[in-house]
Amino acid sequence: MRGTKLAARYAKALFDFALELNKVDEIFQDVNLIDKTFKENSELCHIINMPIVKTDKKIAIIDQIFQSQISEITSNYLKLILKKGRETQIDVICSEFVKLYKKNKNIITLKITSADTLPQTTINILVEKVKEFTQANIQVELVINPSIIGGYKLHFNDYFIDSSIKGSLDKLRKDLIDKSYQVNF
């Protein structure tokens, strides 16, 4: 990912400052709003990233958009990023800040991919099992992907569990291909 090291430093600076002021949750909400706004408005992203547009104009645009929606700390921080010419890194800085927040709050994201909507009881069981395994707070992300045919896939931290029918068929196909020719059969 481009500029991750630099973005991580900027995010860590904001996170440490938020911790110091005991405003981590408030600034986390601000960062999410900024990230969402930039992701949903490609024109805004394009204008802010244009080198032709002067920094003062960019700051005025940001002020108009986030005027009363974000805290003064976050607003000043965003202006600092613009003044330093790091506006192309805003999305990565936001992502890095979210990672720091989740690490601090012991939150992991459990991505559950299924062919169809899973019953809430099944989701609760999966969440409890992962919570028991990780001793962390779980944030669930549900994804529907009909190509897995049935079952589900779980992804959290560096773990990937494939309990889908497609995964089982792929494994069976691989086993049959690998063992189809044996000497002295």
C-alpha positions as CSV (number, residue, x, y, z in Angstrom):
1,M,0.0,0.0,0.0
2,R,1.3,3.4,-0.9
3,G,2.8,5.5,1.8
4,T,1.7,3.3,4.7
5,K,4.7,4.1,6.8
6,L,4.1,7.8,6.6
7,A,0.4,7.4,7.1
8,A,1.0,5.2,10.1
9,R,3.1,8.0,11.7
10,Y,0.5,10.6,11.1
11,A,-2.3,8.3,12.4
12,K,-0.2,7.4,15.5
13,A,0.4,11.1,16.2
14,L,-3.3,11.9,16.1
15,F,-4.1,8.7,18.1
16,D,-1.6,9.5,20.8
17,F,-2.8,13.1,21.1
18,A,-6.4,11.8,21.3
19,L,-5.4,9.4,24.1
20,E,-3.7,12.2,25.9
21,L,-6.8,14.3,25.8
22,N,-9.1,11.3,26.6
23,K,-11.0,11.9,23.3
24,V,-10.3,8.8,21.4
25,D,-13.9,7.8,20.8
26,E,-14.8,11.4,19.6
27,I,-11.9,11.6,17.2
28,F,-12.6,8.0,16.0
29,Q,-16.1,9.2,15.0
30,D,-14.6,12.2,13.2
31,V,-12.1,10.0,11.3
32,N,-14.8,7.6,10.2
33,L,-16.9,10.6,8.9
34,I,-13.9,12.0,7.0
35,D,-13.1,8.6,5.5
36,K,-16.7,7.9,4.5
37,T,-17.1,11.4,3.0
38,F,-13.9,11.0,0.9
39,K,-14.9,7.5,-0.2
40,E,-18.4,8.5,-1.2
41,N,-17.4,11.7,-3.0
42,S,-14.9,11.1,-5.7
43,E,-15.1,14.7,-6.9
44,L,-14.1,16.0,-3.5
45,C,-11.2,13.5,-3.4
46,H,-10.1,14.6,-6.9
47,I,-10.2,18.3,-6.1
48,I,-8.3,17.9,-2.8
49,N,-5.7,15.8,-4.5
50,M,-5.1,18.2,-7.4
51,P,-1.7,19.9,-7.1
52,I,-3.1,23.0,-9.0
53,V,-5.5,23.8,-6.3
54,K,-3.9,26.0,-3.6
55,T,-3.7,24.8,0.0
56,D,-5.8,27.8,1.2
57,K,-8.6,26.8,-1.2
58,K,-8.4,23.2,0.0
59,I,-8.7,24.2,3.6
60,A,-11.7,26.4,2.8
61,I,-13.4,23.5,1.1
62,I,-12.7,21.2,4.0
63,D,-14.0,23.8,6.5
64,Q,-17.2,24.2,4.5
65,I,-17.8,20.5,4.4
66,F,-16.9,19.5,8.0
67,Q,-17.7,22.9,9.6
68,S,-19.8,21.7,12.6
69,Q,-19.5,18.0,12.1
70,I,-16.0,17.3,13.5
71,S,-14.2,18.5,16.6
72,E,-11.7,21.3,16.5
73,I,-8.8,18.9,17.1
74,T,-9.7,16.8,14.1
75,S,-10.3,19.9,12.0
76,N,-6.9,21.4,12.9
77,Y,-5.3,18.0,12.2
78,L,-6.9,17.8,8.8
79,K,-5.7,21.3,8.0
80,L,-2.1,20.3,9.1
81,I,-2.2,17.3,6.7
82,L,-3.2,19.7,3.9
83,K,-0.5,22.3,4.8
84,K,2.1,19.5,4.8
85,G,1.0,18.4,1.3
86,R,-0.1,15.0,2.5
87,E,-3.7,15.2,1.2
88,T,-3.2,12.1,-1.0
89,Q,-2.6,10.1,2.2
90,I,-5.9,11.0,3.9
91,D,-7.6,7.7,3.2
92,V,-4.6,5.7,4.3
93,I,-4.2,7.8,7.5
94,C,-7.8,7.2,8.3
95,S,-7.4,3.4,7.8
96,E,-4.3,3.4,10.0
97,F,-6.1,5.4,12.7
98,V,-9.0,2.9,12.7
99,K,-6.4,0.0,13.1
100,L,-4.9,1.8,16.1
101,Y,-8.3,2.4,17.6
102,K,-9.4,-1.3,17.2
103,K,-6.1,-2.5,18.7
104,N,-6.5,-0.1,21.7
105,K,-10.1,-1.2,22.3
106,N,-9.3,-4.9,21.6
107,I,-11.8,-5.1,18.7
108,I,-11.4,-7.5,15.8
109,T,-13.4,-7.7,12.7
110,L,-15.0,-11.1,11.9
111,K,-15.9,-11.3,8.2
112,I,-18.5,-13.9,7.6
113,T,-19.1,-14.8,4.0
114,S,-22.1,-17.0,3.1
115,A,-24.1,-18.0,0.1
116,D,-27.3,-16.6,1.6
117,T,-28.3,-14.8,4.7
118,L,-27.4,-16.8,7.8
119,P,-29.8,-17.1,10.7
120,Q,-29.0,-14.8,13.7
121,T,-28.5,-17.8,16.0
122,T,-25.8,-19.1,13.7
123,I,-24.1,-15.7,13.6
124,N,-24.2,-15.5,17.4
125,I,-22.7,-19.0,17.7
126,L,-19.8,-18.1,15.3
127,V,-19.2,-14.8,17.2
128,E,-19.1,-16.5,20.5
129,K,-16.7,-19.2,19.3
130,V,-14.3,-16.5,17.9
131,K,-14.7,-14.4,21.0
132,E,-13.8,-17.4,23.1
133,F,-10.8,-18.1,20.9
134,T,-9.5,-14.5,20.7
135,Q,-10.6,-13.0,24.0
136,A,-11.5,-9.8,22.0
137,N,-14.6,-7.8,21.2
138,I,-16.0,-8.8,17.9
139,Q,-17.3,-6.5,15.1
140,V,-19.2,-8.5,12.5
141,E,-19.0,-7.9,8.7
142,L,-21.5,-10.0,6.8
143,V,-20.9,-10.7,3.1
144,I,-23.3,-12.6,0.7
145,N,-21.5,-14.4,-2.1
146,P,-23.7,-17.0,-3.9
147,S,-20.6,-18.5,-5.6
148,I,-19.6,-20.4,-2.5
149,I,-22.8,-22.5,-2.9
150,G,-23.4,-23.1,0.8
151,G,-21.8,-23.0,4.2
152,Y,-19.6,-20.1,5.2
153,K,-16.1,-18.6,5.3
154,L,-14.7,-16.9,8.3
155,H,-11.8,-14.4,8.2
156,F,-10.4,-12.6,11.3
157,N,-6.9,-11.4,12.1
158,D,-4.7,-13.8,10.2
159,Y,-7.1,-16.7,10.4
160,F,-9.2,-18.0,7.5
161,I,-11.7,-20.9,7.9
162,D,-13.4,-22.2,4.8
163,S,-16.5,-24.3,5.6
164,S,-18.1,-23.6,2.3
165,I,-19.3,-26.3,-0.2
166,K,-17.2,-24.7,-2.9
167,G,-14.1,-24.9,-0.6
168,S,-14.8,-28.6,0.0
169,L,-15.3,-29.3,-3.7
170,D,-12.1,-27.5,-4.5
171,K,-10.2,-29.4,-1.9
172,L,-11.7,-32.7,-3.1
173,R,-10.7,-31.8,-6.7
174,K,-7.1,-31.0,-5.7
175,D,-6.9,-34.3,-3.7
176,L,-8.1,-36.3,-6.7
177,I,-5.7,-34.6,-9.1
178,D,-2.7,-34.9,-6.8
179,K,-3.3,-38.6,-6.1
180,S,-4.8,-39.8,-9.4
181,Y,-1.6,-41.3,-10.7
182,Q,0.3,-43.5,-8.3
183,V,3.0,-45.9,-9.3
184,N,2.1,-49.6,-8.6
185,F,-1.5,-48.9,-8.0
